[in-house]
Amino acid sequence: MTSNITAGYTARDVLRWAPEPAKRRDRTAFERDRARVLHSAALRRLAAKTQVASPGADAAADTVQSLRTRLTHSLECAQVGRELGKSLGCDPDLVEAACLSHDIGHPPFGHNGEYALDIVARDCGGFEGNAQSLRVLTRLEPKSFAPDGPPLHGRSVGLNLTRAALDAVMKYPWSRDSSRAHAPHASGGGPFGVYQDDMDVANWVREEAPEGRPCFEAQVMDWSDDVAYSVHDLEDALVAGHVDFVRLADPAERRLVAATAEKLYCPGADLAELEERFAVLLAEPCWPDRYDGTPRSLAALKNLTSTLIGRFCLAAEAATRDAYGGRPLTRYAAELIVPRVPRMENALLKGITAHYVWISHEEVRARQRTLITELAEMMLAGAPGTLDPGFREAFTDAADDAARLRAVIDQIASLTDLSAMARHRMLGGRPR
């Protein structure tokens, strides 16, 4: 039989917020965590939520079907994270569960929808995808309920994952109120991972944890996320026709991309150094000369993605091993070390997609933000009748206007891109 506790972890790490009856012992606690996330409705809904690249109106059907969604991104992030974490001594099921969960709270239209919902939710503490993921995992996904009586009084505890699994999802283990201390130069205080009314579970997860420091598994998840989306979103942008290799050969064009990368992903970096690193990266032999959709160019593109993923993961693994040796690294025993050059290269890849997809399609993105804003207004005006049963109950039981607004925000965040548009039309919104 398999022990419930894997090597490198303690009995505290496998505790669940709401105690559960003893289960069969042929699975570890982290294997059970992974299974709970994998079978969740919230994860399935990511199949219809935007990642980054969207095809043009005249795109072929096979091109549309081949582009990534939040679900395929999460699966690819999980594969990268599982291998990287295992190589460093983490429990692979724990890291995979965190990677599968990391975007589970993202709203329709990706980061664009996140931005719109943050404005709408200003009177109830704002909106942040990472904080919403914790909320989904610990409250909104209906799987487990606590026993009646204190301290949880029969409330939903979501998937009731282990302490270590929830900690591994929290790459920003602080609230918006304290975010400025962790990102003093960011506009509005920077990202955060906990809403104020979810501080009870966050405090439980972070008992005895170093203040403001993500656990090692969360750091592995975070870098795996960066690696997966920087590489695969570039691949999608190329397949969708948003990026052309020929344009990247132009130094003036590369300077614009480098400036986008500096602004969004590495503020304060030297632009000339970024341009120089960009030229070196593009000179690597793994880069194809062109992409034309033929089998050979598709194979060349796949070779590019696998080479870049290996480049970034091996760099982090080697640097971390150089610092800590060969011992297994878990929880708070280490920091993941990603050297400066791979971080710059990763930022440049993300800069390519941001420059040619996000910035170049701002008109579409503006319409999406307006749709989210109008949808929130219509749903709030007609609530609770405009809400699904689970969110209707939260709205009706809410103690104040902020809690009622949060119920509406939770409802909108649960929608897919298409269901948000359909709900907008159903409630009488203007075509978008």
Phi, psi and omega per residue, in radians:
M1 nan 2.599 -3.114
T2 -1.560 2.361 3.092
S3 -1.169 2.575 3.099
N4 -1.217 -0.339 -3.072
I5 -2.035 2.109 -3.132
T6 -1.515 2.793 -3.079
A7 -1.016 2.422 3.127
G8 1.625 -0.064 -3.110
Y9 -2.212 2.834 -3.058
T10 -2.047 3.026 3.095
A11 -1.063 -0.565 3.107
R12 -1.133 -0.611 -3.086
D13 -1.167 -0.491 -3.077
V14 -1.759 0.115 3.039
L15 -1.159 2.623 3.049
R16 -1.978 2.598 -3.043
W17 -0.999 -0.805 3.037
A18 -1.794 2.099 -3.136
P19 -0.992 2.522 3.139
E20 -2.150 2.683 3.050
P21 -1.041 2.674 3.118
A22 -1.022 2.400 3.120
K23 -1.876 2.944 3.061
R24 -1.024 2.660 -2.964
R25 -1.826 0.350 3.101
D26 -1.603 0.158 2.988
R27 -2.332 2.530 3.057
T28 -1.339 2.888 3.093
A29 -1.051 -0.633 -3.095
F30 -1.345 -0.536 3.001
E31 -1.096 -0.682 3.111
R32 -1.182 -0.683 3.059
D33 -0.997 -0.870 -3.121
R34 -1.013 -0.767 -3.127
A35 -1.113 -0.697 -3.129
R36 -1.103 -0.734 3.114
V37 -1.165 -0.775 -3.070
L38 -1.080 -0.576 -3.108
H39 -1.628 0.108 -3.063
S40 -1.393 2.573 3.075
A41 -1.148 -0.608 -3.131
A42 -1.088 -0.658 3.089
L43 -1.189 -0.742 -3.140
R44 -1.048 -0.650 -3.116
R45 -1.101 -0.405 3.120
L46 -1.096 -0.285 3.111
A47 -1.114 -0.345 -3.112
A48 -2.092 0.477 3.077
K49 -2.057 2.483 -3.072
T50 -1.045 2.400 2.896
Q51 -1.587 -1.543 3.055
V52 -2.365 -1.119 -3.006
A53 -1.350 2.327 3.020
S54 -2.053 2.486 -3.125
P55 -1.269 2.781 3.040
G56 -1.257 2.942 -3.084
A57 -1.103 -0.477 -3.100
D58 -1.732 0.286 -3.114
A59 -1.184 2.521 3.090
A60 -1.207 2.692 -3.089
A61 -1.052 -0.663 -3.120
D62 -1.198 -0.509 3.069
T63 -1.186 -0.777 3.136
V64 -1.040 -0.777 -3.080
Q65 -1.217 -0.412 -3.080
S66 -1.482 -0.250 -3.098
L67 -1.310 2.626 -3.044
R68 -1.370 2.601 2.980
T69 -1.957 -3.138 3.059
R70 -1.090 -0.532 3.134
L71 -1.230 -0.864 -3.136
T72 -1.113 -0.631 3.050
H73 -1.061 -0.771 -3.114
S74 -1.119 -0.674 3.097
L75 -1.131 -0.715 3.135
E76 -1.225 -0.676 3.051
C77 -1.050 -0.713 -3.128
A78 -1.120 -0.668 3.124
Q79 -1.172 -0.761 3.110
V80 -1.101 -0.831 -3.091
G81 -1.151 -0.690 3.139
R82 -1.032 -0.813 -3.102
E83 -1.223 -0.753 -3.140
L84 -1.145 -0.800 3.137
G85 -1.076 -0.771 -3.136
K86 -1.073 -0.679 -3.120
S87 -1.139 -0.391 -3.107
L88 -1.784 -0.055 3.069
G89 1.855 0.014 3.081
C90 -1.269 2.739 2.973
D91 -1.197 2.099 -3.043
P92 -1.123 -0.600 3.119
D93 -1.184 -0.609 3.098
L94 -1.127 -0.833 3.141
V95 -1.136 -0.702 3.130
E96 -1.117 -0.714 3.100
A97 -1.050 -0.722 3.123
A98 -1.141 -0.742 -3.136
C99 -1.155 -0.708 3.088
L100 -1.101 -0.544 -3.050
S101 -1.542 -0.270 -2.838
H102 -1.119 -0.460 3.138
D103 -1.950 0.243 -2.972
I104 -1.177 -0.292 3.110
G105 -1.737 0.098 -3.079
H106 -1.233 2.466 -3.063
P107 -1.501 -3.124 3.015
P108 -1.007 2.582 3.057
F109 1.177 0.431 2.978
G110 1.054 -2.458 -3.093
H111 -1.146 -0.432 3.095
N112 -1.142 -0.786 3.063
G113 -1.152 -0.598 3.102
E114 -1.075 -0.757 3.129
Y115 -1.081 -0.774 -3.118
A116 -1.146 -0.740 -3.123
L117 -1.194 -0.518 3.106
D118 -1.110 -0.642 3.096
I119 -1.224 -0.794 3.141
V120 -1.047 -0.642 -3.027
A121 -1.601 0.307 -3.045
R122 -1.079 -0.459 -3.106
D123 -1.541 0.039 3.078
C124 -2.292 0.404 3.058
G125 1.794 0.076 3.087
G126 1.447 -3.122 3.133
F127 -2.312 2.399 3.072
E128 -2.571 2.279 -3.068
G129 -1.004 -0.667 -3.135
N130 -1.190 -0.726 3.086
A131 -1.158 -0.635 3.121
Q132 -1.179 -0.591 3.090
S133 -1.080 -0.785 3.094
L134 -1.064 -0.686 -3.125
R135 -1.141 -0.725 3.098
V136 -1.085 -0.818 -3.063
L137 -1.187 -0.492 -3.009
T138 -1.978 -0.021 -3.061
R139 -2.579 -0.893 -2.878
L140 -1.512 -0.546 3.141
E141 -1.345 1.979 -2.972
P142 -1.416 1.643 3.045
K143 -2.245 -0.833 -3.036
S144 -2.176 2.497 3.044
F145 -2.175 2.482 3.123
A146 -1.255 2.747 3.044
P147 -1.100 2.704 3.049
D148 -1.100 2.645 3.140
G149 1.711 2.956 -3.073
P150 -1.167 2.686 0.048
P151 -1.599 -0.182 -2.981
L152 -1.793 -0.240 2.960
H153 0.949 0.757 3.013
G154 1.295 0.203 -3.089
R155 -1.296 2.829 3.036
S156 -1.178 2.390 3.048
V157 -2.061 0.415 3.065
G158 1.088 -2.287 3.140
L159 -1.437 -0.153 3.125
N160 0.910 0.899 3.129
L161 -1.256 2.920 3.106
T162 -1.200 2.822 3.086
R163 -0.977 -0.807 -3.095
A164 -1.122 -0.644 3.137
A165 -1.172 -0.768 3.104
L166 -1.140 -0.685 3.105
D167 -1.101 -0.643 -3.114
A168 -1.220 -0.339 3.074
V169 -1.453 -0.383 -2.986
M170 -1.533 1.464 3.104
K171 -1.376 -0.269 3.015
Y172 -2.165 1.382 -3.014
P173 -1.391 1.042 3.100
W174 -2.731 2.876 -3.139
S175 -1.584 2.995 3.094
R176 -1.080 -0.641 -3.110
D177 -1.035 -0.565 -3.116
S178 -1.855 0.128 -3.058
S179 -1.183 -0.520 -3.105
R180 -1.109 -0.535 3.106
A181 -1.166 -0.452 -3.101
H182 -1.696 -0.351 3.098
A183 -2.463 1.221 -2.983
P184 -1.109 -0.392 -3.081
H185 -1.732 -0.042 -3.107
A186 -1.414 2.540 3.092
S187 -1.128 2.225 3.139
G188 1.305 0.096 3.097
G189 1.717 -0.115 3.055
G190 1.516 -3.122 -3.079
P191 -1.226 2.782 3.102
F192 -2.566 2.874 -3.031
G193 -2.158 0.097 -3.085
V194 -2.497 2.220 2.941
Y195 -1.334 2.706 -3.100
Q196 -1.043 -0.653 -3.107
D197 -1.458 0.115 2.991
D198 -1.975 0.265 -3.107
M199 -1.177 -0.417 -3.131
D200 -1.104 -0.828 3.131
V201 -1.266 -0.609 3.115
A202 -1.101 -0.719 3.108
N203 -1.117 -0.658 3.090
W204 -1.133 -0.791 3.136
V205 -1.044 -0.712 -2.969
R206 -1.669 0.234 3.065
E207 -0.945 2.242 3.101
E208 1.190 0.114 3.103
A209 -1.456 2.586 3.079
P210 -1.072 2.372 -3.072
E211 -1.009 2.184 3.026
G212 1.239 0.135 -3.084
R213 -1.894 2.028 3.073
P214 -1.130 2.581 3.095
C215 -1.196 2.897 -3.073
F216 -1.049 -0.711 -3.137
E217 -1.122 -0.624 3.080
A218 -1.161 -0.627 3.087
Q219 -1.165 -0.693 3.065
V220 -1.107 -0.776 3.102
M221 -1.041 -0.764 -3.086
D222 -1.102 -0.796 3.131
W223 -1.198 -0.641 3.092
S224 -1.098 -0.665 3.068
D225 -1.092 -0.848 3.113
D226 -1.020 -0.782 -3.124
V227 -1.111 -0.859 -3.067
A228 -1.087 -0.837 -3.047
Y229 -1.389 -0.488 3.093
S230 -1.144 -0.688 -3.082
V231 -1.442 -0.862 -3.038
H232 -1.302 -0.569 3.082
D233 -1.204 -0.570 3.020
L234 -1.109 -0.755 3.105
E235 -1.022 -0.793 3.132
D236 -1.124 -0.685 3.135
A237 -1.112 -0.624 3.082
L238 -1.202 -0.800 -3.128
V239 -1.106 -0.668 -3.123
A240 -1.354 -0.119 3.104
G241 1.516 0.207 3.138
H242 -1.399 -0.444 -3.087
V243 -2.143 2.420 -3.137
D244 -2.151 2.215 3.138
F245 -0.992 -0.597 -3.103
V246 -1.091 -0.699 -3.132
R247 -1.128 -0.622 -3.125
L248 -1.215 -0.277 3.099
A249 -1.340 -0.235 -3.115
D250 -1.480 2.083 -3.131
P251 -0.993 -0.628 3.133
A252 -1.141 -0.672 3.115
E253 -1.195 -0.701 3.124
R254 -1.111 -0.593 3.120
R255 -1.131 -0.685 3.103
L256 -1.117 -0.734 3.124
V257 -1.145 -0.750 3.124
A258 -1.068 -0.660 3.108
A259 -1.148 -0.667 3.067
T260 -1.115 -0.764 3.125
A261 -1.081 -0.739 3.136
E262 -1.111 -0.753 -3.086
K263 -1.168 -0.744 -3.002
L264 -1.613 -0.578 -2.921
Y265 -2.146 -0.376 3.092
C266 -2.542 1.154 -3.132
P267 -1.032 2.392 3.141
G268 1.621 -0.176 3.104
A269 -1.196 2.687 3.124
D270 -1.315 2.123 -3.061
L271 -1.113 -0.689 3.140
A272 -1.100 -0.686 3.114
E273 -1.153 -0.692 3.086
L274 -1.087 -0.756 3.109
E275 -1.071 -0.740 3.132
E276 -1.116 -0.742 3.136
R277 -1.161 -0.618 3.118
F278 -1.071 -0.812 -3.139
A279 -1.098 -0.707 3.115
V280 -1.124 -0.770 -3.130
L281 -1.086 -0.775 -3.113
L282 -1.242 -0.297 3.101
A283 -1.441 -0.147 3.108
E284 -1.066 2.485 -3.063
P285 -1.152 -0.239 -3.118
C286 -1.273 -0.274 -3.097
W287 -1.351 2.194 3.083
P288 -1.198 2.763 3.070
D289 -1.292 -0.512 -3.083
R290 -2.807 2.922 2.990
Y291 -2.263 2.139 -3.122
D292 -2.266 0.178 3.074
G293 1.491 -0.069 3.118
T294 -1.300 2.791 3.132
P295 -0.956 -0.683 -3.136
R296 -1.163 -0.692 3.140
S297 -1.268 -0.562 3.057
L298 -1.134 -0.744 3.112
A299 -1.116 -0.691 3.125
A300 -1.131 -0.644 3.122
L301 -1.180 -0.714 3.086
K302 -1.116 -0.670 3.084
N303 -1.098 -0.676 3.093
L304 -1.060 -0.834 -3.083
T305 -1.129 -0.760 -3.125
S306 -1.171 -0.622 3.114
T307 -1.152 -0.762 -3.130
L308 -1.167 -0.724 3.096
I309 -1.052 -0.809 3.099
G310 -1.064 -0.692 3.141
R311 -1.044 -0.810 -3.078
F312 -1.283 -0.726 -3.107
C313 -1.242 -0.742 -3.135
L314 -1.148 -0.595 3.105
A315 -1.105 -0.771 3.129
A316 -1.187 -0.734 3.137
E317 -1.088 -0.801 -3.105
A318 -1.129 -0.776 -3.115
A319 -1.140 -0.690 3.139
T320 -1.208 -0.709 3.096
R321 -1.148 -0.650 3.094
D322 -1.050 -0.606 -3.093
A323 -1.426 -0.607 -2.985
Y324 -2.059 -0.090 -3.137
G325 1.380 -2.811 -2.994
G326 -1.625 0.041 -3.095
R327 -1.240 2.651 3.088
P328 -1.084 2.399 -3.087
L329 -1.991 2.096 -3.116
T330 -2.487 2.773 3.013
R331 0.891 -1.851 -3.095
Y332 -2.028 0.409 -3.116
A333 -1.424 -0.172 -3.052
A334 -2.851 2.955 2.966
E335 -2.026 2.420 3.035
L336 -1.254 2.235 -3.105
I337 -1.860 2.030 3.066
V338 -1.976 2.019 -3.085
P339 -1.048 2.806 -3.045
R340 -1.087 -0.761 -3.079
V341 -1.107 -0.851 3.074
P342 -1.048 -0.601 3.085
R343 -1.122 -0.710 3.113
M344 -1.135 -0.761 -3.133
E345 -1.130 -0.698 3.101
N346 -1.081 -0.753 3.111
A347 -1.089 -0.641 3.135
L348 -1.171 -0.698 3.097
L349 -1.103 -0.755 3.092
K350 -1.126 -0.593 3.113
G351 -1.118 -0.609 3.100
I352 -1.052 -0.886 -3.112
T353 -1.134 -0.745 3.137
A354 -1.067 -0.741 -3.067
H355 -1.188 -0.741 -3.019
Y356 -1.661 -0.299 -3.120
V357 -1.909 -0.957 -3.089
W358 -1.216 -1.018 -3.026
I359 -1.163 -0.674 -3.084
S360 -1.322 -0.204 -3.128
H361 -2.104 0.657 -3.056
E362 -1.154 -0.531 3.139
E363 -1.094 -0.768 3.095
V364 -1.121 -0.761 -3.131
R365 -1.093 -0.645 3.106
A366 -1.132 -0.687 3.102
R367 -1.126 -0.664 3.110
Q368 -1.114 -0.745 3.141
R369 -1.133 -0.685 3.108
T370 -1.125 -0.712 3.119
L371 -1.036 -0.794 3.139
I372 -1.074 -0.746 -3.130
T373 -1.108 -0.825 3.134
E374 -1.134 -0.685 3.132
L375 -1.078 -0.746 3.121
A376 -1.087 -0.747 -3.140
E377 -1.089 -0.774 -3.111
M378 -1.211 -0.712 -3.132
M379 -1.178 -0.704 3.134
L380 -1.165 -0.699 -3.130
A381 -1.130 -0.595 -3.092
G382 -1.760 0.041 -3.092
A383 -1.181 2.558 0.174
P384 -1.541 -0.078 -3.063
G385 -1.117 -0.418 -3.135
T386 -1.467 -0.028 -3.049
L387 -1.831 2.670 3.010
D388 -1.190 2.788 -3.012
P389 -0.913 -0.779 -3.110
G390 -1.090 -0.707 -3.131
F391 -1.408 -0.469 3.084
R392 -1.111 -0.725 3.123
E393 -1.103 -0.738 3.119
A394 -1.112 -0.689 3.130
F395 -1.129 -0.806 -3.098
T396 -1.139 -0.642 -3.103
D397 -1.489 -0.069 -3.049
A398 -1.110 2.518 -3.077
A399 -1.469 -0.376 -3.068
D400 -2.716 3.120 -3.101
D401 -1.108 -0.626 3.140
A402 -1.109 -0.742 3.130
A403 -1.196 -0.609 3.078
R404 -1.167 -0.710 3.087
L405 -1.108 -0.687 3.135
R406 -1.086 -0.650 3.103
A407 -1.087 -0.701 3.101
V408 -1.172 -0.728 3.113
I409 -1.081 -0.752 3.104
D410 -1.042 -0.714 3.122
Q411 -1.084 -0.855 -3.107
I412 -1.116 -0.721 -3.129
A413 -1.099 -0.467 -3.126
S414 -1.340 -0.278 -3.058
L415 -1.311 2.672 2.978
T416 -1.488 3.029 3.107
D417 -1.011 -0.858 -3.075
L418 -1.204 -0.688 -3.131
S419 -1.238 -0.504 3.048
A420 -1.138 -0.748 3.112
M421 -1.152 -0.714 3.137
A422 -1.147 -0.724 3.136
R423 -1.150 -0.643 3.095
H424 -1.079 -0.789 3.110
R425 -1.143 -0.737 -3.099
M426 -1.080 -0.610 -3.119
L427 -1.515 0.065 3.040
G428 1.651 0.298 3.133
G429 -1.236 2.739 3.089
R430 -1.208 2.548 3.123
P431 -1.003 2.493 -3.139
R432 -2.194 nan nan
